[in-house]
């Protein structure tokens, strides 16, 4: 599982970031039914994980509150949070 899209909304629900991300690894299943991402959609994309990490660092204040469903998986995909297993 690799990151292919990052979307960020502010506390008013306004989209402030919506970026497609091209993973370094070859994608074998786009899970398009769930992700909406296709091979054709990603083909021209040059944005990398490191690019979106830099953008997020500029956009998010240090005291930002993140809200989302299964957010831990999103943060792991962004490589800003390590996985913890019991």
C-alpha positions in Angstrom: 0.0 0.0 0.0 1.5 3.3 -1.1 0.4 6.9 -1.1 -1.1 8.2 -4.4 -3.2 11.1 -3.3 -3.2 13.7 -0.4 -6.1 15.9 0.3 -6.3 18.4 3.1 -9.3 20.6 4.1 -9.3 23.4 6.7 -11.7 23.7 9.6 -14.3 25.3 7.3 -14.2 22.3 5.0 -12.4 24.3 2.2 -9.9 22.2 0.2 -6.4 23.6 0.7 -4.4 20.7 -0.8 -5.3 18.0 -3.3 -2.3 16.4 -4.8 -1.7 13.2 -6.7 1.6 11.4 -5.8 3.6 9.1 -7.9 5.1 6.3 -5.8 8.6 5.1 -6.7 7.4 1.5 -6.7 5.4 -0.1 -9.5 1.7 -0.3 -8.7 0.1 -3.7 -9.2 -3.4 -2.9 -8.0 -4.7 0.7 -8.1 -7.8 -0.2 -6.1 -9.6 2.2 -8.4 -13.0 1.2 -7.0 -12.0 2.7 -3.7 -9.3 5.2 -4.5 -10.5 6.7 -7.8 -6.9 6.6 -9.0 -6.1 5.0 -12.3 -2.8 4.3 -14.2 -3.8 6.9 -16.7 -4.4 9.5 -14.0 -1.0 9.0 -12.4 1.0 8.7 -15.6 1.8 12.4 -16.1 2.3 13.0 -12.3 5.8 13.9 -11.1 4.9 14.9 -7.5 6.8 12.7 -5.0 6.1 11.7 -1.4 8.9 14.1 -0.3 7.2 16.9 -2.3 3.9 16.5 -0.4 5.7 16.1 2.9 7.3 19.5 2.4 4.0 21.1 1.3 2.2 19.7 4.4 5.0 21.0 6.7 4.5 24.5 5.2 0.7 24.3 5.4 0.1 22.8 8.8 0.8 24.8 12.0 2.7 22.9 14.7 -0.5 22.8 16.8 -2.7 21.5 14.0 -5.5 19.1 14.9 -5.9 16.2 12.4 -9.2 14.5 12.0 -10.0 11.6 9.8 -11.1 8.0 9.5 -8.2 5.6 10.2 -5.9 8.6 10.2 -3.1 6.4 11.6 -2.9 4.6 8.2 -2.8 8.0 6.4 0.1 9.2 8.6 2.0 6.0 8.0 1.6 6.3 4.2 2.9 9.9 4.5 5.8 8.5 6.5 5.2 11.0 9.2 4.2 8.5 11.8 5.8 5.1 12.6 3.6 2.0 12.9 3.2 0.7 16.4 2.3 -3.0 16.9 1.6 -4.7 20.2 
